[in-house]
């Protein structure tokens, strides 16, 4: 699935059949931050930490986000949230 195809599913009533972290990003893009966070915190690898970091950055909790970026092995993002969402989703789509 491409990023554009994934984004096209955002208007559907249910997420596509994708890996959990992509489902987390799907929920986030639909304004369902709490559901996205619930999914992300269940995944205890670097990718889960990256999504977790993005979500806390979006929430406005820079300290918590920094902790999760460190766990993910990723630099703290400073670009627009939409650009980071695209970057994380693209990386996850490439790994699925």
N, C-alpha and C positions, 0 to 999 in steps of 0.2 A: 504494500500500500504506500502511496506517495503522501507527502505532506498535504497537497491539495485534496486528495481523495479523503484523507483523514479529516481535514477541516470541513469537507462537504457533509460529513456525518453529524456535524454539530446541530443541525436542524432536526435530526431524527429524535424520536422519543426515548430511545435506548442507545447505549454506546455500542459501537461495533465489537465484533469478536476479536479483541486485541489483548495484549499483555496488560496486567494490572496497572502498571505505571502509565501506560497510554490511556487507560480508562480514567486514571486520576487526572491527567491533563484534560481529557474530554470533559469531565465534570467541572474542573476549574474554568474552562473556557465558557461554560454555560452558567457561570456565577454560583456554582455549588462548591465553594471553597471548603466547607466542613467535610463534605463527602470526599473530596480530592485528598484532603489531609489524612482522613481515616485510612484511605488506601495506601498513601505514600508511607505512612509510619509503620505499616506492616512489612515493608520490604527493606531488609537490613543489609543491602549491598550499596556499592558506590552510586549506582543509578537511582536507587531509592533515596539516598542522601541528597542527590542533585535535585530531584523533584521536590523533596522536602525543603531544601534551601530556597528554591524558587518560590514555593508557596509562602514561606515565612518572609521572604523579601516582599512579596506582593502584599502580605498582611501588614507590612511596615515594621516588622520586628528585625531590625538589622543585626542585632547581636546574635539572636537565635539563627538567623539566616547564615551569618558568618561561620558559626559552629558547624552547620550542615554542609556549607561549601567546603570547609576543611575536611570533613569526613568523606566528601565526594571526590576530593582531590581536584577540585575545580577552583579557578579564581573567583573571587566575589564579583558578581555581575554588576555592571553599572549602565548597561545599555537599556533601552526601553523594555518594559516587561513583555510586550508582544514579541519583540525580537528574541528575547531569551526563551519564551515559550516555543517559538518556532525552532530554535536551536536544539532545545531539549527534545522536542517531539521528533525532529529529524534524526537525532542520534538514536533515539529509542526505536524508531521505525527501521533504521538501518541494522539494528541488532535483533529484530524479531523475525 
